[in-house]
Amino acid sequence: MYDIHYSYEYFVNHTLTIGVEHMNYTSKENFINRELSLLEFNSRVLEEAQDTSNPLIERLKFSAIVSSNLDEFFMVRVASLYDLVNASSERIDPSGLTPKGQILAITSRAQKLVNDQYKTFSYSLKQCLKRQKIAFVKEKELTQEQSDFIKTYYMNNIYPVLTPMVVDKGRPFPLILNKTLNLALLLQNKGSQNDIHLGTIQVPSVLRRLIALPPADGIQCYIFLEDVIKMHLHSLFSSHHILASSCYRITRNADLTLDEEGAEDLLETIEQSLKQRKWGAVVRLEIEKRVNLKLLSLLEEELEITKDHHYKVSGPLDLTFLMKMGNYIDMPHLTYTPTAPKLCKEISCEPNIFTTVSKQDIILHHPFESFSPVVDMVQKAAKDPLVLGIKQTLYRVSGNSPLVGALIKAAENGKQVTVLVELKARFDEENNIIWAKRLEKAGCHVIYGLVGLKTHCKILLIVRKEADGIKRYVHLGTGNYNDVTARLYTDLGLFTSDPEFGADASSLFNMLSGLTKPSELTHFSIAPSGLRPKFIELIERESKNALEGKPAKIIAKMNSLVDTGIIKALYAASNCGVKIDLIIRGICCLRPGMEGISENITVRSIVGRYLEHSRIYYFYNDGEDEVYLSSADWMTRNLNRRVELMFPVKDRACKEKVKHILDVNLQDNVKARILNSDGSYTRIARHRKEAINSQELLYR
């Protein structure tokens, strides 16, 4: 369909025409390493766990998010670096680091992050829980009543599920599943002092990890499942002396490599590839800090890892369990005050959403405004006799998606339904396969994405036969069609019946289903063919205006900024005098505030109650300002290897609404941190100014 096989150097060196004279923007000193920047994002998440102004249960959740993020980071990003090291690659990243150099830097920074996380858990979060009369207890702290309870509980609920395993000549080391919690043991045969073995037990994931004990002195006590198992190890290995034991957990390489060109059936290929994840090489070993060195050595040998894979922790492994602490604690005052998303007034005034959208464009800002109109439109379309067809892209949907249910109902009602289900959405592959099969079974025309590309654009097209002819209704978004994350992520969605948007939408779907190059597009810019050139054109227009002495400004809000070509264009624009404000929640490889390079660029990150997810691009354009929304971040993968979509906000009221969101984001002095040129982030000093939490303000 497209020639997407441009070299990395092409995008670095062949994207700019303005402001590059005598400037070496690609010097390694001008870039922050991508992986280290991602670790800094997780450090900002950890700050929310440390922030005592946040409710306690929410602080626990932030700590759990750090652990969950690190799991994915090691399974994908670190795993890919180990692959490069094993292939003897010396490829230098833009910041000047080799794969081995990156691993060394990551290990140092990640160790500090994990240490800080466990200090926060042990010295702050646990103490705060104690003040609420909630405690995690160890064996030595148990009352007699609690000990008696555990003995009965263990025999009735835990013992029948356990599978103790000894490794010897006749019994090889078992497959340890990714991210499971296990106990390792150093065992000695009772009949021979020289006969040392390794033992292992998986802590059953089917059981609750926290066991509620009878209260003691008015304190609700919990004990970890693994600690109960440790208390009863002798009953499991009665023919051995137990010399040492330790909890451990491994993270495996889970980055799937697919041969899409040679795959006759992409769905079957991905189903087979998912099974490979449990066999991936070990990239991280988490283990208790006081582990016996002989036991650790045996684990290293069996897992085929070295010391640089170790992460020793002082506390319970896998703090993701903290995400569920709210299920144990019925104390609403320890959580965020519940907020109900508002129903957009333009939509609430009219019972028929098609009538509303036919009159005006509407922008919804989630989660502050309800996602229900999006679901409502598809559900109404499924039953509306005037609707002829529905086309939609699905990247990540919820486990019980009402949108998928509505699409199935539409097909059963005889509508022409076309759904692109992106099977390659990482860690949602299995879920998407299930939905794809259900949609096909209902009679929907299901597309599985394009070879070599992920389809990441968010678009819904409804074709309706009305009194004055065929009319197309379009919804375009910055986030996924997921009713669950729409309550947790900040995203924007546009409803429109503009005929030009409808024509562009039809062209895009024809491209996706027919592998044809889209006809001339009026408003849409699509990756991988047209989005990068459009961004460069818009940035360079501001540069040209600045060189002519005109006011020039760019405001861009996104999840991540990684692409070297875009960063180079921003450096050139800054050098021309363009004022650039970047609101980047996660990774940022651009260094702001460097003399002669990026003096006119500021970067801020907002980390708060909701995950900042919207992508907004604003260009001053000599007073004729333009606002765009997109599914794409400024990342090489988005611009080169995905089908992404950017579209303008044309309606004046909608444009003002989006500009207001950017303005409030730039005023945030509570949850915003400023990126320094050395890659560190600092909170904004308020100096007695009014506290502005952008997310709270936008909700109000």
Summary of the structure (lengths in Angstrom):
residues: 700
radius of gyration: 27.5
end to end distance: 46.5
largest distance: 92.1
contacts: 2337
relative contact order: 0.10
helix: 41%
strand: 23%
